[in-house]
Amino acid sequence: MSRTGRRNFLFWFPLSWLFLCPHGSWAVEPSVQIQSPKDGSRIVQDQNSVLVSGKVSTQGTRTPNVDIFFVVDVSGSTAHYAGVDFGDSADLSLPADPSGFGRPQIRVFGGGFGMGAPPIRNLRNSILAAEVVATRRLLSQLNPQITRVGLITFGEEARLLQPLTHDFQQVKQALEGILMAGPYGGTNMVAGIRLAIKELAGLGLSERRDDAVRVQFLLTDGFPTLPIGGGKRLTPEDTNLAVNAARISGKAGIKVHVFALGEEALSYPAAAVGIAKESGGIFTPVARAADILSVLENVSVVGVDFVEAVNLTTGQKASHLRLAADGFFSAVLPMADGLNRIQVLARASDGVSGRDSISVYYDRGDQRSLELEVFFENEKSLRLEVERLGKGKEEIQKEIERRREDSLRRSQEPPPKSEGPPR
């Protein structure tokens, strides 16, 4: 939250939540809520570890509720190779290949899409597939009890595929529909941003929640080419329209976090950088589009970017811990027989920390914890997806930081002249 935003909320915060940052501005202590297990509960199970889960956020958000709209680029150039073969493990539902080669294929030429000459691309390995798989991966980490998700695509026009819902299965089905339809046409980025604003503001088919943190996750592999550029060329007017829409989004309290995928998106990132900046969001450059699988989940929409769980009785930290974008966390903590004092600490992006603690009693029994086994199975699946990328998270993050500096410089350069198939 901005400094101005923090000042606006000071009048109703207890003074115990407030203190001065080193640079002299007021900061707000993050809230931490351990929701499971309950304080004072007795746990009897075979495993000697317990799944601890809950919610973290900055007090400035005033609420645990989160509304996220995924705004996904489906323009013709998203048929390009993502940099990694997802293969059958991506579990993508695609239409039968009319050519009879056994797998759906799409012909791509230049920056566009159509039934032209080779080269031939397999949609399973496309940038579009990377967007879908990464979004689906993030859905598996969000908490549907407090978080609603919606889905919008933009190509020649913006389309609402799923209004905000707690039913993530509906969103997953809509994601499959994106692949079934395939990439097509130019990049009407401004239409996608405007439609998301309309939905998050409660002016469309989505019901507005005044108490929710509202954000857009915009995934794109290019730059705006519509409505002025006709879908075939880059124009300053289209860039300005998209950035101005993001400025309106920011004024409405809706941040736009932008993920620029692939070298084309990074060749002229003025729109992507400007959209994030003007809305108060984060710009994330992903040079190899497939790496978005490891990147999308790293953006926190609740102002907390670090969580630590520890058993104060034994001094052991969590063996596994995952913090989702909506502030929902899960941690596996080793237990000692008898009384265990558990603490979860959260640190906000401005460095301020908050914490919560509970006491639980552990006894070894014969029954196994199903929720713990489900957590490990989900973690294994998420780990395998990242391992297929062939690069570690630290390597990917270093590349992002290097590309971010380069993109900020490139965003100030004049746009390249381009003309060609829809992109």
FENHU-V344977 format. One record per helix or strand of 2 or more residues. SS is the DSSP state (H for helix, E for strand). FROM is the first residue (numbers start at 0). TO is the last residue. If there is no record, write none. Layout:
BEGIN
((SS FROM TO) (SS FROM TO))
END
This chain:
BEGIN
((H 2 11) (H 14 16) (E 17 19) (E 25 27) (E 29 35) (E 41 44) (E 48 57) (H 58 60) (E 65 72) (H 75 78) (H 86 89) (E 104 106) (E 119 121) (H 122 124) (H 126 138) (E 146 153) (E 157 164) (H 167 180) (H 188 199) (E 212 219) (H 235 250) (E 253 260) (H 261 266) (H 269 278) (E 282 285) (H 288 297) (E 303 310) (E 315 316) (E 319 322) (E 327 333) (E 337 347) (E 352 363) (H 369 386) (H 392 409))
END
